[in-house]
Amino acid sequence: MTTPHRVVVLALDGVYPFELGIPNRVFGTVRSRYEVLTCSADGGPVATSADFSVAVGHGPEVLATADTVVLPPFDISLVRRGLPPKLEAALEAVPPGTRIVSICTGAFVLAAAGRLDGRRATTHWALADTFRAWFPAVHLDPDVLFVDDGDLLTSAGAASGVDVCLHVVRQDHGAAVANDVARACVVPPWRDGGQAQYIQHPVPEEQANGTSATRQWALERLHEPLSLAELAGHARMSLRTFARRFNEEVGTSPGRWLIQQRIARARHLLETTDLAVDDLAAQVGFATGTSLREHLHAAIGVTPMAYRRTFRGAGVE
């Protein structure tokens, strides 16, 4: 049998209990593929942001055995520019090239350790100004839910930890396995837009004159050109009103959203069918196979054939 991929969760003082449990909940759903261990920087109990502490099962020595390390977030009031000696020593035990995933304030730990210098990253939108001031060498994008920069993945607050962990499962084992995990966790396998949609409207009210129905209508017609005028016409709004309301609800423009949906559909078809690239492009609304190649490479940095080879093989038992 194949040895399960080892995920080590490094719990820090002030850790948020909800986010601490995300890696085990997501990766633990497929225990035949992942082994999840939790440790602290010194092996002792960890004070949470709530009124209780947690006893972890391991000390920092397990970090040296990790295939993936996850840094859950901790209380914002405890965010510092530097690292405590024990935490610095714990991070040094992580072998070079090990995949590291941070959630929310966990990005501050990676940045303080110098691991994000010159790299793309994100963190909670409310901390973006502080992060930029402290770590100007990091290319911060506060508008997205997560950033995949190869062996370093950073995500925004709370539920975006679910998003990035599901992304890792998809990366490792393909869309079918990730979708099964999402269903088991009763969460969407992919969320549209980015953090911008949450800054002013944390819980957007469902409105009869919103864009939700038009988005669903568009998803059923991705193979068609779908101009902004057609989308606005379906929503019975002016172009300007539709674009503004769409951005408020989704956190991105209609055009960019359409491209994201077409890429997502193309990835699914690459994983589940043997369609030629030109035929696949037509099914998802790209004018040519060349257009699909360009958009896919811009989004995830690979060609359609390379993506198909990776994920058609990755999901096979």
C-alpha positions, 0 to 999 in steps of 0.5 A: 500500500502507498504510504499516506501523505503526512500533513503536520499542523503546527499549532501556535499560542492563541490559535483559533480552534475552528481553523486548527481543526480544518486540516484534519477535517479536510485531509482526514476525510480521505485517511487512506491518502493523508495522515494528519498530525498536530504539534506545537513548537515545544511539544507542550499544550497550546493556549487557544483564542478561546477559554481553553487550551489544547494538548497536542500529540507531538513535538516539533520533531515531527515537522522534519517528517512532514510532506506538508506543513499547515500553519493555522491562524492565531489571535490578531492581538498576538501578531508580531514582526519577529518570531519567538526562538522556539518557533524559529527553531521549529520552522528550521526543522522543516526540510527545504522544499516541503509544501507549507500552507498558511491560513490567515495570520499564519502568513505573518509567521512565514513572512517573519521567517523570510520565506515569503520574500519575493513571493506572492502571498495573501492574508486577511484583508483587515491586516493587509496594510500592516503586512505590507508595512512590515514585509515590503519584500512580499508581493501581497494580494489581499483580494484573493481567497488563497495564493498558490505559489508552488511550495508555499500556499497562503490563504485569507481568514477562517473559511478560506482555510477550507478553500486552500486545503481543498485546493491541495487535495485537488492538486494531489488527487484531482477534482473527483476526490476534492469534490467528494471531500467537499460534499462530505464537509458540506462545503462548495468545492470552489468559491467564486471571487475573492476577499473583496466581496466580504469587506463591505458585505460580509453576508450579502442579502439575497435580492430579487434584482441581484446577479445570482440568477444571471450567474446561474444562467451563464454557467448553463451557457459557458459554450456561448460567447456571452457578452456583458450586454447579454448578461446585463440584459438577462439581469434587466439592468443597465451595463453600469449597474450590472457591472457594479452590482456583480462586483459587489456580490462576487468580488470580481468583474463579470468578464474575469468571473466568466474566464474563471468559470471557463477555466474551471470547466476546462480543468474538469473536462481535462480530468474526466474526458479525452476531448481534444483541446480544440473541442474542449475549448469550444465546449467551455466558450474559448474561441480556439484551443490557443485561447484555452492554452493561454488562459490556462497557463496564465491561471495555473502555469501549465499546458492543457496536456500537462494538466491532463497527464498530472490529474488523470493519473493522480486520482487513480487508486 
